[in-house]
């Protein structure tokens, strides 16, 4: 990679990291290419970006975007996105199914986060799931009222 290419990569990563709510760093050493493609496809479906980046370039981009404190060592794959729940769910689900894929560290809510926080976020319901739960709660009284009215109507008809 030439110096100008490195500068271009850093600037693109910096822009992307600035707007992302979650950045997760994982170890992928020994993972077959087919599995990496599965991860990329799953991430693409959930609007999560995945890229293998040299640690020095990633460190520069992270520092320039104001996200400092991540310790980067060995081989890393980076996953980031606008929705921290989506990023956490993609990473945690993939880690459950693959022994050679491990979450190392993350940057969530403008601070360095550990593996436990990423896994805790992955267990939380998404926005759409929360809206569906809320809709069910709102719908329940109306449904019970109509069931009661129908039962009353049937009782009056039989009398």
N, C-alpha and C positions, 0 to 999 in steps of 0.2 A: 504494500500500500504506500502510495506516495504521500508526502506531507499535505498536499492540497486535498487529497481524498480523505485523509484523516480529519482535516478541519471541517470538511463538508459533513462527514458522518457525525462528528461531535455537535455541529450546529443543528442538524436534524434531530438528534437525540435530545439535545437541550430543549428545543421547542416542544418536543413530545413529552418529556419529563415534567416540564413546567405545568402543563395542564392536567397531568395524570394525578389521580387521588391515591393510587396505590402502585407501588413498584415492588415486585417480589423477585428475589434472587434465589435460584435453585441450582443444585448440582445434577448434572445429567450424564456424568461419565459412565460409559459402558452401555448406554441406552441405544438400541438399534435405531437406524434412520426411519424405519417404518413407524416406530412408536413416536418419534419426534414429529412425524407428519400427522399422526393422530392428535397430538397435542396442539399443533398449529391449526388444524381444522376445527377442533373444538374451541380453541381460543378465538378464531375468526368468527364463529357463529355467535360468540358472546361479546363481541367488540373488544377483545383483549389482544394487545400486540405482543408478539413473541420474537425475540431475537437473541442470537448468540453474539456477544460483543466482547472484545478484549477488555480486560479489567482496567487498564490504564485509560482507554478511551471512555469507558463507562464512568469511571471515577471523575474524570474531567467534566463530562456532561452533567453528572449529578451535582457536583460542586457548583458549576455555573448556573444550574437551575435552582440552587438554594436548598438542595436535599443532601445534607452532609451527615456523616456519622456511620455510613455503611462500611463494613470491613469486607473487602473483596479479595478472595484468594482462590486459587485453583481454577478449574473449569466451571464456568457459570453460564446459565441461560436466564435471561431477564424477561419477565412478564409484567406488563403495565397496562393501565386503562383508566377511563374516566370514572368507572363505578368500582369501588373497592370490594363490594360483595361479589361481583362477577369475577374479578381477578382472583379473589380468595377461593371461590367455588371451583373455578377451573383448575387451579393449582392443587387444592386439597383432593379433589376427585381423581386427578391424574396420579397424585402421589399414592393414594390408596391402592391403585391397580398396578403400580410399577415399583419394584423393589429398588431399582437403581436410580430412581428420581427422588431427590430429597429437597425439601425447603430449607434454605440456609438462614436467610434474614429477609426483612422487608422494610419498606418505608411507607407507613400509613398514618394519616392524620398529622402530617408534618413532624413526625418523629420516627425513630427507628423502632421497629416492632419485632417481636420474637415469633417463633413458630406457633406458639400457643395462641397468640392473637389472630394469626392468619387462619388457623383452624377454627377458632371461635367465630370469626366472621363468616366462614364458609357454612357454618351450621345455621346462621340466621336466615329467616325468610327474605326473599327478594321483594322489591317494591310491588310487583304485580301480585305476588302471593299475599302480601299484606292488604292490598286493595281488595282482593277476593275475599279474605277473611272479614274485612270491614263490611263489604256488601252483604255477606251472609248474616252478619249481626243485624244490619239494618232491615234485611228482608224477613227475618224470623218473626217479629211481631205481626207483620202484615199477613204472613202465611198462617200463623196461629189464629188470627182474627177471622180469616176467611174459612178456615177449617171449622171454627166454632159456629160461624153463621150457617155453614152448610149443615152441620149437625143439628142446629136449631130448626132449620127448614125441614129436614128429614123427620124430626120429631113431631113438628106441627102437622106434616102431611100424614103421618101414620095415625094421629089422633083424630 
